[in-house]
Amino acid sequence: MITLYDAQGTVLPTGFDGRGLPSGVVLIDLLRPDASEIAYVERVTGLTLPSSHRMSEVEVSSRLAMQRNALQVTSPIVYRTNDIAVNTSPVGFLLSARLLITIRFVELKAFTDFLEQKPFRIGDPSQAPMELFLGLVETIVDRMADAMEQIGVDLDRMSQHIFQPDVDIDVATKPVHAERRLSRSLKTIGRNGDHTSHARDSLLGLGRLVAYVGTHAEERLSANAKNRLETLKQDIASLNDYQNRLADKVQFLLDSTLGFINIEQNRLFKLLTIASVVGVPPTFVVGLYGMNFKNMPEYDWAYGYEWGWVLIVISVVVPMVWLKWRGWF
């Protein structure tokens, strides 16, 4: 889909009838463009649009380039695939003195939020393409900051859940519950770790993109645009620091959860060991008196039955007292 905007945010008609761009176009937004739309834009602008494959490449030369006095920059942007999962998709910008072209392959909330603002907040009409570019990048960074703040909230909540004493479950009586709880914790930590990893990819791409534009478009930047670029650099740097802290916390919670899993397993193995140790002596006593030899005086003794039970109880109690003294339970 192709959408043309003027400096006020008005959607202009798209002409595929051989004519050029409508008068006043400053933004061409391409969402999942087909071959005819790509051919039209290339014809009316004289620029070559990068393919989705080229935009997905990780080399800096594929993401940052100059093309006929237009800056061609690309960065992966985080987006939600559903309520809990995220992914990244490449977004391309072609920025010239009179036109901004955006290329994307998924619906991005940042673009929707920005493009729905009517009219566009443009201070200097002669700087419209640059101001639109900066506005879009600022909106993307703002949404990433909100998403990372939510990750931080989720990790804080998970930390309280993991280390809070009243959620500790006695594995001796409810091992299945403990297993489910720890499994849920691992999934939550893994999901937030995945979010953090995608955020890092986006921040790395955006940081390079902003630095490249600031260097190669310096002569066309107004004082206000330079200030906004500098602010973006600072915001991205601070988000990178915050992302590093989140990554460290994810690793800490992952190690802690795996440690608790190891503790729960050791508890269960200890329980089984105690049961086997305590169960061996009475089994021996029962087996001894179940051999049915003729010369066993206890068989003819009036208190033989009670004697057998006393031996069984003693054989259970003595190992338990010894294990308790050793601190096994």
C-alpha positions in Angstrom: 0.0 0.0 0.0 1.2 3.5 -0.9 0.1 6.7 0.8 1.2 10.2 -0.1 1.1 13.1 2.4 1.7 16.8 2.2 3.3 18.9 4.9 -0.1 19.2 6.8 -0.7 15.5 6.9 -3.3 15.5 4.2 -3.5 12.3 2.2 -3.1 13.0 -1.5 -4.3 10.9 -4.4 -1.8 8.5 -5.9 -1.5 8.6 -9.7 -0.4 5.6 -11.6 -1.4 7.2 -14.9 2.1 8.2 -16.0 2.1 11.5 -14.3 4.6 12.5 -11.6 3.9 13.1 -8.0 1.1 15.4 -6.9 2.1 18.9 -5.9 3.1 19.3 -2.3 4.1 15.7 -1.5 6.7 15.5 1.2 6.1 11.9 2.5 5.6 8.7 0.7 4.7 5.8 3.0 5.1 2.3 1.6 3.5 -0.5 3.6 4.1 -4.0 2.1 4.6 -2.4 -1.4 3.9 -4.5 -4.5 5.9 -4.4 -7.7 3.7 -1.8 -9.3 4.0 0.6 -6.3 7.8 0.2 -6.2 8.0 0.8 -9.9 5.9 3.9 -9.6 7.9 5.4 -6.8 11.2 4.7 -8.5 9.9 6.3 -11.7 8.7 9.5 -10.1 11.6 10.0 -7.7 14.5 8.6 -9.7 15.6 6.6 -6.6 16.1 2.9 -6.3 14.2 1.4 -3.4 16.0 -1.3 -1.4 14.4 -4.7 -1.3 13.3 -6.4 1.9 16.2 -8.8 1.6 18.7 -6.0 1.4 17.0 -4.1 4.3 17.3 -7.3 6.4 21.0 -7.6 5.9 23.2 -6.9 9.0 26.1 -5.2 7.2 26.4 -1.5 7.8 26.9 -0.9 4.1 23.5 -2.4 3.4 21.7 -0.3 6.1 23.5 3.1 5.6 24.2 4.5 2.2 23.9 7.6 0.0 21.9 7.5 -3.2 21.8 10.6 -5.5 22.0 13.1 -2.7 19.4 11.1 -0.7 20.2 9.3 2.5 19.2 5.6 2.5 19.0 4.3 6.1 17.5 1.2 7.6 17.0 -0.2 11.1 15.2 -3.2 12.6 12.2 -2.0 14.6 10.5 -4.0 17.4 6.8 -4.8 17.0 4.3 -7.1 18.7 3.2 -10.2 16.9 0.5 -10.9 19.5 -0.2 -10.0 23.1 3.0 -11.5 24.5 5.4 -12.2 21.6 7.6 -9.6 19.8 9.7 -9.6 16.7 11.7 -7.1 14.6 11.1 -6.0 11.1 13.3 -3.7 8.9 12.1 -0.2 8.3 13.8 1.9 5.6 14.0 5.7 5.1 15.1 7.5 2.0 15.6 11.1 2.9 16.2 13.9 0.4 16.0 17.6 0.6 12.3 17.7 -0.6 11.0 14.2 0.1 10.9 11.4 2.7 10.2 7.8 1.7 9.4 5.2 4.3 9.4 1.5 3.5 8.0 -1.1 6.0 6.5 -4.6 5.8 4.4 -4.7 9.0 2.0 -2.4 10.7 3.9 -0.4 13.3 2.0 1.4 16.1 4.6 4.2 16.1 3.9 5.0 12.5 0.2 4.8 13.0 0.4 7.2 16.0 2.5 9.7 14.2 0.7 9.7 10.8 -2.7 10.1 12.5 -1.6 13.4 14.0 -3.3 16.1 11.9 -1.8 18.4 11.0 1.8 17.3 11.2 3.8 19.3 13.7 6.3 20.9 11.3 7.9 24.1 12.3 9.7 24.9 9.1 8.0 23.8 5.8 11.3 23.9 4.0 12.6 21.3 6.5 9.5 19.1 6.2 11.2 15.8 5.1 13.8 16.1 7.9 11.2 17.1 10.5 9.0 14.2 9.5 12.0 11.8 9.7 12.9 13.1 13.1 9.3 12.9 14.3 9.0 9.3 13.2 12.2 8.3 14.9 11.3 10.1 18.1 7.9 8.3 18.1 9.7 5.0 17.6 12.1 5.7 20.4 9.3 6.8 22.8 7.4 3.6 22.2 10.5 1.6 22.7 11.1 3.4 26.0 7.5 2.6 27.1 8.0 -1.1 26.2 11.3 -1.3 28.0 9.7 0.3 31.1 7.1 -2.4 31.0 9.8 -5.1 30.8 11.4 -3.6 33.9 8.0 -3.7 35.7 7.5 -7.3 34.7 11.0 -8.3 35.9 10.5 -6.5 39.2 7.3 -8.3 39.7 8.9 -11.6 38.8 11.8 -10.9 41.2 9.3 -10.4 44.1 7.5 -13.6 43.1 10.7 -15.6 43.1 12.2 -14.4 46.3 9.1 -13.8 48.4 9.0 -16.4 51.3 5.3 -17.0 51.3 5.3 -18.4 47.8 7.7 -21.2 48.7 5.9 -24.5 48.2 6.8 -27.6 50.2 8.0 -30.0 47.5 7.5 -32.9 49.9 3.7 -32.4 49.7 3.1 -30.5 46.5 6.0 -31.2 44.1 3.7 -30.8 41.0 2.8 -27.2 42.1 6.4 -26.3 42.6 7.2 -27.6 39.1 4.4 -25.6 37.6 5.4 -22.4 39.4 9.1 -22.7 38.4 8.1 -23.5 34.8 5.9 -20.4 34.6 8.8 -18.4 36.0 11.2 -19.7 33.4 8.7 -18.9 30.6 8.2 -15.3 31.8 11.9 -14.7 32.2 12.6 -16.2 28.8 9.9 -14.0 27.2 11.3 -10.9 28.8 14.8 -11.9 27.8 13.6 -12.2 24.2 12.0 -8.8 24.3 15.2 -7.3 25.7 17.3 -8.9 22.9 15.0 -7.5 20.2 15.1 -4.1 21.8 18.9 -4.2 21.8 18.9 -4.9 18.0 16.6 -2.0 17.4 18.5 0.4 19.6 21.8 -0.5 17.9 20.2 0.1 14.4 18.6 3.4 15.5 21.8 4.6 17.1 23.7 4.1 13.9 20.9 5.6 11.8 20.8 8.8 13.8 24.6 9.2 13.8 24.7 8.6 10.1 22.1 11.2 9.4 23.7 13.7 11.7 27.1 13.3 9.9 26.0 13.1 6.2 23.1 15.6 6.3 24.8 18.2 8.5 24.6 20.9 5.8 20.8 20.6 5.5 20.1 20.5 9.2 18.5 23.5 10.9 19.6 24.4 14.5 16.4 22.9 15.8 17.0 19.6 13.8 20.5 19.4 15.2 19.2 19.8 18.7 16.6 17.1 18.1 19.2 14.7 16.7 21.4 15.3 19.7 18.5 14.6 22.0 17.8 11.4 20.1 21.4 10.3 20.5 21.2 10.9 24.3 17.8 9.1 24.6 19.1 6.1 22.6 22.3 6.0 24.7 20.3 6.1 28.0 18.0 3.3 26.6 21.0 1.3 25.8 22.2 1.6 29.4 18.8 0.7 30.6 18.7 -2.3 28.3 22.0 -3.5 29.6 20.6 -3.3 33.2 17.5 -5.3 32.1 19.7 -7.9 30.4 21.7 -8.3 33.6 18.5 -8.7 35.6 17.1 -11.2 33.2 20.4 -13.3 33.6 20.2 -12.9 37.4 16.6 -14.1 37.6 17.3 -16.9 35.2 20.3 -18.1 37.3 18.2 -17.7 40.5 15.3 -19.7 39.0 17.6 -22.5 37.9 19.1 -22.5 41.3 15.7 -22.9 42.9 15.0 -25.7 40.5 18.2 -27.4 41.6 17.2 -26.9 45.3 13.7 -28.4 44.7 15.3 -31.3 43.0 17.7 -31.8 45.8 14.9 -31.7 48.3 13.0 -34.4 46.4 16.1 -36.6 46.1 16.8 -36.1 49.8 13.2 -37.1 50.6 13.6 -40.3 48.5 16.9 -41.0 50.1 15.5 -40.7 53.6 12.5 -42.9 52.7 14.9 -45.6 51.3 17.2 -45.4 54.3 14.4 -45.6 56.8 12.6 -48.3 54.9 15.6 -50.7 54.7 15.8 -51.9 58.4 12.1 -52.7 58.9 12.1 -54.5 55.5 15.1 -56.6 56.8 13.2 -57.4 60.1 10.0 -58.4 58.2 12.1 -60.5 55.8 13.9 -62.2 58.6 10.8 -63.4 60.4 9.2 -64.3 57.1 11.8 -67.0 56.3 9.7 -69.7 58.1 12.7 -71.7 59.5 11.7 -74.4 62.1 14.2 -73.4 64.8 13.0 -69.8 65.4 12.0 -69.5 69.0 10.0 -66.3 68.5 7.4 -68.3 66.6 6.5 -70.2 69.8 6.8 -67.2 72.1 3.5 -65.7 73.4 4.8 -62.2 72.8 6.5 -62.9 69.4 4.0 -60.8 67.5 4.5 -57.8 69.7 8.3 -58.4 69.7 8.3 -58.2 65.9 6.5 -54.9 65.9 8.8 -53.5 68.5 11.8 -54.4 66.3 10.1 -52.8 63.2 9.4 -49.6 65.1 12.9 -49.4 66.5 14.4 -50.0 63.1 12.5 -47.1 61.7 13.0 -44.7 64.6 16.7 -45.1 65.1 17.6 -44.2 61.4 15.2 -41.2 61.6 16.8 -39.9 64.8 20.3 -40.3 63.4 19.3 -38.5 60.1 17.7 -35.7 62.2 20.8 -35.4 64.3 22.9 -35.1 61.1 20.6 -32.3 59.9 19.0 -34.0 56.9 15.6 -32.7 57.7 
